[in-house]
């Protein structure tokens, strides 16, 4: 008795194999793009518990910044309990602005910061004030500040044309008490166009 012959295994043509591979390749590409997007968003999103460097030497950083900027970087004298978390010369390419930025923690409860530039534009001001709209004005030391605020944040904007001292634009703000804001505004205003001395230059930085 003759055994039945096994049915031949069907062979896929190259065109059939190519058609089968195309959906798989599409799935792989889609997954890869999704993962890259997730990594990109994760990398760009700042962590909420970022640990700032405690007690930064603002005067030293301001001295170096004044040497490269076309203005004298502000270095306010703050009272005890105010700790500088950062002091940096920041190039905001996406806004077309380079600015001197300093941030403080106050008694580990409040946060206040300021940013200063000689090349301001509305996009930079809006970004620095979290897109809040103007709500009023206040005058301090002969300088008129535009006020922007909501239930949590408050900002004081000194436009370049209102700064009769050195012509820079300054944005101050944060989450603090009225007394802390008053102290902060007074210290910053008193420090505009005041050169600071560093250990390396023996006589102050140039503005």
ROSE-4610 file (N, C-alpha, C; in Angstrom, 1 decimal, always signed):
// ROSE-4610
residu = [X/X/X/X/X/X/X/X/X/X/X/X/X/X/X/X/X/X/X/X/X/X/X/X/X/X/X/X/X/X/X/X/X/X/X/X/X/X/X/X/X/X/X/X/X/X/X/X/X/X/X/X/X/X/X/X/X/X/X/X/X/X/X/X/X/X/X/X/X/X/X/X/X/X/X/X/X/X/X/X/X/X/X/X/X/X/X/X/X/X/X/X/X/X/X/X/X/X/X/X/X/X/X/X/X/X/X/X/X/X/X/X/X/X/X/X/X/X/X/X/X/X/X/X/X/X/X/X/X/X/X/X/X/X/X/X/X/X/X/X/X/X/X/X/X/X/X/X/X/X/X/X/X/X/X/X/X/X/X/X/X/X/X/X/X/X/X/X/X/X/X/X/X/X/X/X/X/X/X/X/X/X/X/X/X/X/X/X/X/X/X/X/X/X/X/X/X/X/X/X/X/X/X/X/X/X/X/X/X/X/X/X/X/X/X/X/X/X/X/X/X/X/X/X/X/X/X/X/X/X/X/X/X/X/X/X/X/X/X/X/X/X/X/X/X/X/X/X/X/X/X/X/X/X/X/X/X/X/X/X/X/X/X/X/X/X/X/X/X/X/X/X/X/X/X/X/X/X/X/X/X/X/X/X/X/X/X/X/X/X/X/X/X/X/X/X/X/X/X/X/X/X/X/X/X/X/X/X/X/X/X/X/X/X/X/X/X/X/X/X/X/X/X/X/X/X/X/X/X/X/X/X/X/X/X/X/X/X/X/X/X/X/X/X/X/X/X/X/X/X/X/X/X/X/X/X/X/X/X/X/X/X/X/X/X/X/X/X/X/X/X/X/X/X/X/X/X/X/X/X/X/X/X/X/X/X/X/X/X/X/X/X/X/X/X/X/X/X/X/X/X/X/X/X/X/X/X/X/X/X/X/X/X/X/X/X/X/X/X/X/X/X/X/X/X/X/X/X/X/X/X/X/X/X/X/X/X/X/X/X/X/X/X/X/X/X/X/X/X/X/X/X/X/X/X/X/X/X/X/X/X/X/X/X/X/X/X/X/X/X/X/X/X/X/X/X/X/X/X/X/X/X/X/X/X/X/X/X/X/X/X/X/X/X/X/X/X/X/X/X/X/X/X/X/X/X/X/X/X/X/X/X/X/X/X/X/X/X/X/X/X/X/X/X/X/X/X/X/X/X/X/X/X/X/X/X/X/X/X/X/X/X/X/X/X/X/X/X/X/X/X/X/X/X/X/X/X/X/X/X/X/X/X/X/X/X/X/X/X/X/X/X/X/X/X/X/X/X/X/X/X/X/X/X/X/X/X/X/X/X/X/X/X/X/X/X/X/X/X/X/X/X/X/X/X/X/X/X/X/X/X/X/X/X/X/X/X/X/X/X/X]
num = [1/1/1/2/2/2/3/3/3/4/4/4/5/5/5/6/6/6/7/7/7/8/8/8/9/9/9/10/10/10/11/11/11/12/12/12/13/13/13/14/14/14/15/15/15/16/16/16/17/17/17/18/18/18/19/19/19/20/20/20/21/21/21/22/22/22/23/23/23/24/24/24/25/25/25/26/26/26/27/27/27/28/28/28/29/29/29/30/30/30/31/31/31/32/32/32/33/33/33/34/34/34/35/35/35/36/36/36/37/37/37/38/38/38/39/39/39/40/40/40/41/41/41/42/42/42/43/43/43/44/44/44/45/45/45/46/46/46/47/47/47/48/48/48/49/49/49/50/50/50/51/51/51/52/52/52/53/53/53/54/54/54/55/55/55/56/56/56/57/57/57/58/58/58/59/59/59/60/60/60/61/61/61/62/62/62/63/63/63/64/64/64/65/65/65/66/66/66/67/67/67/68/68/68/69/69/69/70/70/70/71/71/71/72/72/72/73/73/73/74/74/74/75/75/75/76/76/76/77/77/77/78/78/78/79/79/79/80/80/80/81/81/81/82/82/82/83/83/83/84/84/84/85/85/85/86/86/86/87/87/87/88/88/88/89/89/89/90/90/90/91/91/91/92/92/92/93/93/93/94/94/94/95/95/95/96/96/96/97/97/97/98/98/98/99/99/99/100/100/100/101/101/101/102/102/102/103/103/103/104/104/104/105/105/105/106/106/106/107/107/107/108/108/108/109/109/109/110/110/110/111/111/111/112/112/112/113/113/113/114/114/114/115/115/115/116/116/116/117/117/117/118/118/118/119/119/119/120/120/120/121/121/121/122/122/122/123/123/123/124/124/124/125/125/125/126/126/126/127/127/127/128/128/128/129/129/129/130/130/130/131/131/131/132/132/132/133/133/133/134/134/134/135/135/135/136/136/136/137/137/137/138/138/138/139/139/139/140/140/140/141/141/141/142/142/142/143/143/143/144/144/144/145/145/145/146/146/146/147/147/147/148/148/148/149/149/149/150/150/150/151/151/151/152/152/152/153/153/153/154/154/154/155/155/155/156/156/156/157/157/157/158/158/158/159/159/159/160/160/160/161/161/161/162/162/162/163/163/163/164/164/164/165/165/165/166/166/166/167/167/167/168/168/168/169/169/169/170/170/170/171/171/171/172/172/172/173/173/173/174/174/174/175/175/175/176/176/176/177/177/177/178/178/178/179/179/179/180/180/180/181/181/181/182/182/182/183/183/183/184/184/184/185/185/185/186/186/186/187/187/187/188/188/188/189/189/189/190/190/190/191/191/191/192/192/192/193/193/193/194/194/194/195/195/195/196/196/196/197/197/197/198/198/198/199/199/199/200/200/200/201/201/201/202/202/202/203/203/203/204/204/204/205/205/205/206/206/206/207/207/207]
x = [+0.8/+0.0/+0.9/+0.6/+1.4/+1.0/+2.0/+1.7/+1.3/+0.4/+0.0/+1.2/+1.4/+2.4/+2.0/+3.0/+2.8/+2.5/+1.6/+1.3/+2.5/+2.9/+4.0/+3.7/+4.7/+4.6/+4.5/+3.4/+3.3/+4.4/+5.0/+6.1/+5.5/+5.9/+5.5/+6.4/+5.7/+6.5/+7.1/+8.1/+8.7/+7.7/+6.8/+5.8/+4.9/+4.5/+3.6/+4.3/+5.6/+6.4/+6.5/+6.7/+6.9/+5.6/+4.5/+3.2/+3.0/+3.4/+3.2/+4.1/+5.3/+6.3/+5.9/+5.2/+4.9/+4.1/+3.0/+2.2/+3.1/+4.0/+4.8/+5.8/+6.4/+7.3/+6.6/+5.4/+4.6/+4.4/+4.1/+3.8/+5.1/+6.2/+7.5/+7.8/+7.6/+7.9/+7.0/+5.7/+4.8/+5.2/+5.5/+6.0/+7.2/+8.2/+9.4/+9.2/+8.3/+8.0/+7.3/+6.4/+5.7/+6.6/+7.6/+8.6/+9.4/+9.9/+10.7/+10.0/+8.7/+7.9/+7.7/+7.5/+7.4/+8.7/+9.8/+11.1/+11.4/+11.0/+11.3/+10.5/+9.2/+8.3/+8.8/+9.2/+9.7/+11.0/+11.8/+13.1/+12.9/+11.9/+11.7/+10.9/+10.1/+9.3/+10.1/+10.1/+10.9/+10.3/+11.1/+10.6/+10.1/+9.1/+8.5/+9.4/+10.2/+11.0/+12.5/+12.7/+14.1/+14.8/+16.0/+16.8/+17.7/+17.4/+18.2/+19.5/+20.6/+21.8/+21.5/+21.7/+21.4/+22.5/+22.0/+22.9/+23.9/+23.4/+24.3/+24.9/+26.1/+26.8/+26.3/+25.3/+24.7/+25.7/+26.4/+27.3/+28.4/+28.9/+30.0/+29.4/+28.3/+27.7/+27.3/+26.9/+26.5/+27.8/+28.9/+30.1/+30.5/+30.5/+30.9/+29.9/+28.6/+27.6/+27.8/+28.1/+28.3/+29.4/+30.4/+31.6/+31.2/+30.1/+29.7/+28.5/+27.7/+26.5/+26.8/+25.8/+25.9/+25.2/+25.0/+24.5/+25.0/+24.8/+25.3/+24.2/+24.6/+23.6/+23.3/+22.0/+21.5/+22.0/+22.5/+22.8/+22.3/+21.0/+20.4/+20.9/+20.9/+21.3/+20.0/+19.9/+18.7/+18.9/+17.9/+18.0/+18.2/+18.5/+18.7/+17.5/+17.6/+16.5/+16.1/+16.8/+16.6/+17.8/+17.5/+18.5/+18.4/+19.5/+19.5/+19.6/+18.6/+18.6/+19.4/+19.4/+20.1/+20.4/+21.4/+21.8/+22.5/+21.9/+22.4/+22.2/+23.1/+23.0/+22.4/+21.1/+20.3/+20.0/+20.3/+20.0/+18.7/+17.7/+16.3/+16.2/+16.8/+16.8/+15.4/+14.5/+13.1/+12.4/+12.8/+12.2/+13.0/+14.2/+15.1/+15.7/+15.9/+16.3/+17.4/+18.4/+19.4/+19.2/+19.0/+18.6/+19.4/+19.5/+20.1/+19.0/+19.0/+17.9/+18.4/+17.7/+18.0/+16.7/+16.8/+15.6/+16.0/+15.1/+15.3/+14.2/+14.5/+13.6/+13.6/+12.4/+12.3/+11.7/+12.6/+12.2/+11.6/+12.0/+11.6/+10.1/+9.4/+8.0/+7.6/+8.3/+7.9/+9.1/+8.7/+9.7/+9.5/+10.7/+10.7/+11.8/+11.6/+12.7/+12.6/+13.7/+13.7/+14.5/+14.2/+14.9/+15.1/+16.3/+16.7/+17.4/+17.0/+17.6/+17.6/+18.4/+18.5/+17.9/+17.3/+16.7/+15.4/+14.5/+13.1/+12.2/+11.2/+10.2/+8.9/+7.7/+6.5/+6.4/+7.0/+7.0/+7.8/+8.9/+9.7/+8.9/+8.3/+7.6/+6.4/+5.7/+4.6/+5.0/+6.1/+6.6/+7.1/+7.7/+8.2/+7.1/+5.9/+4.8/+3.7/+4.1/+3.1/+1.8/+2.0/+0.9/-0.2/+0.1/-0.9/-1.1/-2.3/-2.5/-2.3/-2.1/-1.9/-3.1/-2.9/-4.0/-3.9/-2.8/-2.6/-1.2/-0.8/+0.5/+0.9/+2.2/+2.7/+4.0/+4.2/+5.4/+6.3/+7.5/+8.5/+9.8/+10.4/+11.6/+11.6/+10.5/+10.4/+10.2/+10.1/+10.0/+8.5/+7.9/+6.6/+6.6/+6.0/+5.9/+4.5/+4.4/+3.1/+2.9/+1.7/+1.4/+0.6/+1.0/+0.2/+0.0/-1.2/-1.4/-2.6/-2.6/-3.8/-3.9/-4.6/-4.8/-3.5/-2.5/-1.3/-0.1/+0.1/+1.3/+1.1/+2.2/+2.1/+3.5/+3.4/+4.5/+4.6/+5.8/+6.0/+6.9/+6.4/+7.2/+7.6/+8.9/+9.5/+10.0/+9.2/+9.5/+10.7/+11.5/+12.7/+12.5/+11.4/+11.2/+10.8/+10.4/+10.1/+11.3/+12.4/+13.5/+14.5/+14.4/+15.2/+16.6/+16.9/+18.3/+19.2/+18.9/+19.9/+19.2/+17.9/+17.2/+16.9/+17.2/+16.9/+15.5/+15.0/+13.6/+13.8/+13.0/+13.1/+11.7/+11.7/+10.4/+10.7/+9.9/+10.0/+8.7/+8.8/+7.6/+7.7/+6.6/+6.6/+5.4/+5.6/+4.5/+5.0/+4.6/+5.1/+4.1/+4.5/+3.6/+3.8/+2.9/+3.1/+4.3/+4.6/+5.9/+7.1/+7.1/+8.3/+8.4/+7.3/+7.4/+7.9/+7.5/+8.0/+9.5/+10.0/+11.4/+12.2/+11.6/+12.2/+12.3/+11.2/+11.2/+12.1/+12.2/+13.1/+14.6/+14.9/+16.3/+16.7/+15.8/+16.1/+16.3/+15.3/+15.4/+16.6/+17.1/+18.3/+19.5/+19.4/+20.6/+20.8/+19.8/+19.9/+21.1/+21.9/+23.1/+24.2/+24.2/+25.2/+26.2/+27.4/+28.4/+28.8/+29.1/+29.5/+31.0/+31.6/+33.0/+33.1/+34.0/+34.3/+35.8/+36.1/+37.4/+38.5/+38.1/+39.0/+39.3/+38.4/+38.6/+39.2/+39.1/+39.7/+39.3/+38.0/+37.6/+36.2/+35.6/+34.3/+34.3/+33.1/+32.9/+32.5/+32.6/+32.2/+30.8/+30.1/+28.7/+28.6]
y = [-1.2/+0.0/+1.2/+2.1/+3.3/+4.4/+4.9/+5.9/+7.2/+8.0/+9.3/+10.2/+10.9/+11.9/+13.2/+13.7/+14.9/+16.1/+16.9/+18.1/+19.0/+19.6/+20.5/+21.8/+22.2/+23.4/+24.6/+25.4/+26.6/+27.6/+28.0/+29.0/+30.4/+31.3/+32.7/+33.4/+34.0/+34.8/+36.0/+36.6/+37.8/+38.9/+39.1/+40.1/+39.9/+38.6/+38.3/+38.5/+38.1/+38.3/+39.8/+40.6/+42.0/+42.6/+42.1/+42.7/+42.3/+41.1/+40.7/+41.5/+41.9/+42.6/+44.0/+44.6/+46.0/+46.4/+45.7/+46.0/+45.9/+44.9/+44.7/+45.8/+46.3/+47.4/+48.6/+48.8/+50.0/+50.0/+48.8/+48.7/+49.1/+48.5/+48.8/+50.3/+50.9/+52.3/+53.2/+52.8/+53.5/+53.4/+52.2/+52.0/+52.8/+52.8/+53.5/+55.0/+55.6/+57.0/+57.4/+56.5/+56.7/+56.7/+55.8/+55.8/+57.0/+57.4/+58.6/+59.8/+59.9/+61.1/+61.1/+59.9/+59.8/+60.2/+59.7/+60.1/+61.6/+62.1/+63.6/+64.4/+64.1/+64.8/+64.7/+63.5/+63.2/+64.0/+64.1/+64.8/+66.3/+66.8/+68.3/+68.8/+67.9/+68.3/+68.4/+69.6/+69.7/+68.9/+68.3/+67.5/+68.5/+68.2/+69.1/+69.2/+68.2/+68.2/+68.4/+69.2/+69.5/+70.2/+69.6/+70.2/+71.3/+72.5/+73.6/+73.6/+74.3/+74.4/+75.4/+75.0/+76.0/+77.1/+78.3/+79.4/+79.7/+80.0/+80.4/+81.8/+82.0/+83.3/+84.2/+85.0/+85.8/+86.9/+87.5/+88.6/+88.1/+87.0/+86.4/+86.2/+85.5/+85.3/+86.5/+87.5/+88.8/+89.5/+89.4/+90.0/+89.4/+88.1/+87.4/+87.8/+87.8/+88.2/+89.6/+90.5/+91.9/+92.0/+91.1/+91.2/+90.8/+90.0/+89.6/+90.2/+90.8/+91.5/+92.9/+93.6/+95.0/+95.9/+95.3/+96.0/+95.4/+96.1/+95.6/+94.7/+93.5/+92.5/+92.8/+92.8/+93.1/+92.0/+92.5/+91.6/+92.2/+92.0/+92.6/+92.1/+92.9/+92.5/+92.0/+90.7/+90.2/+89.9/+89.9/+89.7/+88.2/+87.9/+86.6/+85.8/+84.5/+83.7/+83.6/+84.4/+84.4/+83.6/+82.5/+81.7/+81.7/+82.0/+82.0/+80.6/+80.1/+78.8/+78.7/+79.8/+79.8/+81.2/+81.4/+82.7/+82.4/+82.8/+82.3/+83.3/+83.3/+84.1/+83.1/+83.4/+82.4/+82.9/+82.0/+82.4/+81.7/+82.5/+82.0/+82.2/+81.2/+81.3/+81.4/+80.6/+80.5/+81.8/+82.7/+84.0/+85.1/+84.8/+85.9/+86.8/+86.3/+87.1/+86.4/+87.1/+86.6/+87.4/+86.7/+87.4/+86.9/+87.8/+87.5/+87.1/+85.8/+85.3/+84.8/+85.2/+84.8/+84.4/+83.3/+82.9/+82.7/+83.0/+82.8/+82.0/+81.2/+80.6/+81.5/+81.7/+82.6/+81.7/+81.5/+80.7/+79.3/+78.8/+77.5/+77.4/+78.6/+78.6/+79.3/+80.4/+81.2/+81.2/+81.6/+81.7/+83.0/+83.6/+84.9/+84.9/+85.5/+85.5/+86.8/+87.1/+88.2/+87.9/+88.5/+88.3/+89.7/+89.9/+91.2/+91.1/+92.0/+91.9/+93.3/+93.5/+94.8/+94.6/+93.4/+93.2/+92.5/+93.2/+92.6/+92.6/+91.7/+91.7/+91.2/+91.4/+91.0/+89.5/+88.7/+87.2/+86.9/+87.5/+87.2/+87.7/+88.8/+89.3/+88.4/+88.0/+87.1/+85.8/+85.2/+84.0/+84.1/+85.2/+85.4/+85.6/+86.0/+86.3/+85.3/+84.1/+83.0/+83.4/+84.3/+84.7/+85.5/+86.0/+86.7/+88.1/+88.6/+90.0/+91.0/+92.3/+93.4/+93.6/+93.9/+94.2/+95.5/+96.3/+97.6/+98.0/+99.1/+99.6/+100.0/+100.0/+100.4/+101.2/+102.2/+103.0/+102.8/+102.6/+102.3/+103.0/+103.8/+104.4/+105.2/+105.8/+106.6/+105.7/+104.4/+103.5/+103.0/+103.0/+102.5/+101.0/+100.1/+98.7/+98.4/+97.6/+97.0/+95.8/+95.6/+94.4/+93.4/+92.2/+91.1/+90.0/+89.5/+88.5/+87.7/+86.5/+85.7/+85.2/+84.2/+83.7/+83.2/+82.8/+82.2/+83.0/+83.6/+84.2/+85.7/+86.5/+87.9/+88.4/+89.3/+89.8/+91.3/+91.8/+93.3/+93.4/+94.1/+94.3/+95.7/+95.9/+97.2/+97.2/+97.9/+98.0/+98.8/+98.5/+99.2/+100.8/+101.2/+102.6/+103.3/+102.5/+103.0/+103.0/+102.3/+102.2/+103.3/+104.4/+105.6/+105.5/+104.3/+104.1/+103.6/+102.4/+101.8/+101.3/+101.5/+101.1/+99.6/+98.8/+97.4/+97.1/+95.9/+95.5/+94.4/+94.5/+93.6/+93.1/+91.8/+91.1/+90.4/+90.8/+90.2/+89.5/+88.4/+87.7/+86.5/+85.9/+84.6/+84.4/+83.6/+83.3/+83.6/+84.8/+85.3/+86.2/+86.6/+87.6/+89.0/+89.9/+91.3/+91.9/+91.5/+92.0/+91.5/+90.3/+89.7/+90.4/+90.6/+91.3/+92.7/+93.4/+94.8/+94.8/+93.8/+93.7/+93.4/+92.5/+92.1/+93.3/+93.9/+95.1/+96.1/+96.5/+97.5/+97.1/+95.9/+95.4/+95.4/+94.9/+94.9/+96.3/+97.2/+98.5/+99.3/+99.0/+99.7/+99.1/+98.0/+97.3/+97.6/+98.3/+98.5/+99.4/+98.9/+99.6/+99.8/+99.0/+99.0/+97.9/+98.3/+97.2/+96.4/+95.2/+94.3/+94.0/+93.7/+93.3/+91.8/+91.3/+89.8/+89.7/+88.5/+88.3/+88.3/+88.0/+87.9/+89.2/+90.2/+91.4/+92.6/+92.5/+93.5/+94.9/+95.1/+96.5/+96.5/+95.4/+95.4/+95.0/+94.6/+94.2/+95.4/+95.2/+96.3/+96.1/+97.1/+97.0/+97.5]
z = [+0.0/+0.0/+0.0/-0.9/-1.0/+0.0/+0.7/+1.7/+1.0/+1.5/+0.8/+0.9/-0.2/-0.2/+0.7/+1.4/+2.2/+1.3/+1.7/+0.9/+1.0/-0.1/-0.1/+0.7/+1.5/+2.3/+1.3/+1.5/+0.6/+0.7/-0.3/-0.3/-0.7/+0.1/-0.1/-1.2/-2.0/-3.0/-2.3/-3.0/-2.4/-2.2/-3.1/-3.0/-1.8/-1.6/-0.5/+0.8/+0.9/+2.1/+2.4/+1.4/+1.6/+2.1/+1.6/+2.0/+3.5/+3.9/+5.3/+6.3/+5.7/+6.6/+6.8/+5.8/+5.9/+7.2/+7.5/+8.7/+10.0/+10.0/+11.2/+11.3/+10.2/+10.2/+10.7/+10.3/+10.7/+12.2/+12.7/+14.2/+14.9/+14.5/+15.1/+15.1/+14.0/+13.9/+14.8/+14.8/+15.7/+17.1/+17.6/+19.0/+19.3/+18.3/+18.5/+18.7/+17.8/+17.9/+19.2/+19.6/+20.9/+22.0/+22.1/+23.2/+23.1/+22.0/+21.9/+22.4/+22.0/+22.5/+24.0/+24.6/+26.0/+26.7/+26.2/+26.7/+26.6/+25.5/+25.2/+26.2/+26.4/+27.3/+28.7/+29.1/+30.4/+30.7/+29.7/+29.9/+29.9/+29.2/+29.2/+30.4/+31.0/+32.1/+33.4/+34.0/+35.3/+36.4/+37.2/+38.4/+39.4/+40.1/+41.1/+42.3/+42.6/+43.8/+43.4/+42.4/+42.1/+43.3/+43.6/+44.7/+44.2/+44.6/+44.3/+45.1/+44.6/+45.4/+46.5/+47.7/+48.8/+48.9/+49.3/+49.6/+48.6/+47.4/+46.3/+46.5/+46.1/+46.3/+45.2/+45.4/+44.4/+43.9/+44.9/+44.6/+43.7/+43.9/+43.0/+41.6/+41.6/+40.3/+39.5/+40.3/+39.7/+39.1/+39.8/+39.3/+38.0/+37.9/+36.7/+35.6/+35.9/+34.9/+34.4/+35.3/+34.8/+33.9/+34.0/+33.1/+31.6/+31.5/+30.1/+29.6/+30.5/+30.1/+29.8/+29.2/+28.9/+30.0/+31.1/+32.3/+33.5/+34.7/+35.9/+36.5/+36.8/+37.3/+38.8/+39.1/+40.4/+41.4/+42.6/+43.7/+45.0/+45.3/+46.5/+47.8/+48.8/+50.1/+50.8/+51.1/+51.7/+53.2/+53.9/+55.4/+55.7/+56.9/+57.4/+57.2/+56.8/+56.5/+55.1/+54.2/+52.8/+52.2/+51.5/+50.9/+49.4/+48.7/+47.3/+46.8/+45.9/+45.4/+44.1/+43.3/+42.0/+41.6/+40.9/+40.3/+39.0/+37.9/+36.6/+35.5/+34.5/+33.3/+32.3/+32.0/+31.2/+29.8/+28.8/+27.4/+27.0/+27.0/+26.6/+25.1/+24.4/+22.9/+22.3/+22.9/+22.4/+22.5/+23.4/+23.7/+23.1/+22.6/+22.1/+23.1/+24.4/+25.5/+26.3/+26.7/+27.7/+29.0/+30.1/+31.3/+32.5/+33.5/+34.8/+35.7/+36.3/+37.1/+38.4/+39.5/+40.8/+41.6/+42.3/+43.1/+44.6/+45.4/+46.9/+47.6/+48.6/+49.5/+50.7/+51.3/+52.5/+53.6/+54.6/+55.8/+55.4/+54.2/+53.8/+53.5/+53.4/+53.1/+51.9/+51.6/+50.4/+49.4/+48.2/+47.1/+46.4/+46.1/+45.4/+44.4/+43.3/+42.3/+41.5/+40.8/+39.8/+38.6/+37.5/+36.2/+35.7/+35.1/+34.6/+33.2/+32.3/+31.0/+30.3/+29.4/+28.6/+27.2/+27.0/+25.7/+25.8/+26.5/+26.8/+25.6/+25.7/+24.7/+25.4/+24.8/+25.5/+25.7/+24.8/+25.1/+26.3/+26.6/+27.8/+29.0/+29.0/+30.1/+30.4/+29.4/+29.6/+30.2/+29.7/+30.2/+31.7/+32.0/+33.4/+34.3/+33.9/+34.7/+34.6/+34.0/+33.9/+33.1/+32.1/+31.3/+32.0/+33.2/+33.9/+33.3/+33.4/+32.8/+33.9/+33.5/+34.4/+35.3/+36.6/+37.5/+38.2/+37.9/+38.6/+38.5/+39.3/+39.3/+40.7/+41.0/+42.3/+42.1/+42.9/+42.7/+44.0/+43.7/+44.8/+44.4/+45.4/+45.1/+43.8/+43.5/+42.2/+41.0/+41.1/+40.0/+39.9/+38.7/+38.6/+38.1/+38.9/+38.6/+38.2/+37.1/+36.7/+37.6/+38.1/+39.0/+38.2/+38.3/+37.7/+38.8/+39.0/+40.0/+39.8/+40.5/+40.7/+42.1/+42.4/+43.8/+44.4/+43.6/+44.2/+43.9/+42.7/+42.3/+42.2/+42.4/+42.2/+41.6/+40.6/+39.9/+39.8/+39.9/+39.7/+38.4/+37.4/+36.2/+36.1/+36.0/+35.7/+34.3/+33.5/+32.0/+31.8/+30.7/+30.5/+30.4/+29.8/+29.7/+31.0/+32.0/+33.3/+34.2/+33.8/+34.7/+34.4/+35.2/+34.9/+35.5/+36.1/+36.7/+35.7/+35.1/+34.1/+32.8/+32.7/+31.5/+31.3/+32.3/+32.1/+32.5/+32.0/+32.4/+33.5/+34.5/+35.7/+36.0/+36.2/+36.6/+38.0/+39.0/+40.3/+40.6/+41.3/+41.7/+42.5/+42.8/+43.6/+44.4/+45.4/+46.4/+47.7/+48.3/+49.5/+50.2/+51.4/+52.1/+51.6/+52.0/+51.6/+52.2/+53.4/+54.0/+53.3/+52.9/+52.2/+50.8/+50.1/+48.9/+49.0/+50.1/+50.3/+50.5/+51.3/+51.6/+50.3/+49.5/+48.2/+47.3/+47.1/+46.1/+46.5/+47.8/+48.3/+48.1/+48.3/+48.2/+46.7/+45.8/+44.4/+43.9/+44.2/+43.7/+44.1/+45.4/+45.9/+45.2/+44.5/+44.0/+42.5/+41.9/+40.4/+40.1/+39.2/+38.7/+39.8/+40.8/+41.8/+41.6/+41.4/+41.1/+42.3/+42.2/+43.3/+43.1/+44.2/+44.2/+44.4/+43.7/+43.8/+44.3/+44.8/+45.3/+44.2/+43.0/+41.9/+41.2/+41.3/+40.5/+41.3/+42.7/+43.5/+43.1/+43.0/+42.7/+42.0/+41.8/+41.3/+39.8/+39.4/+38.0/+37.2/+35.9/+35.0/+34.5/+34.4/+33.9/+32.5]
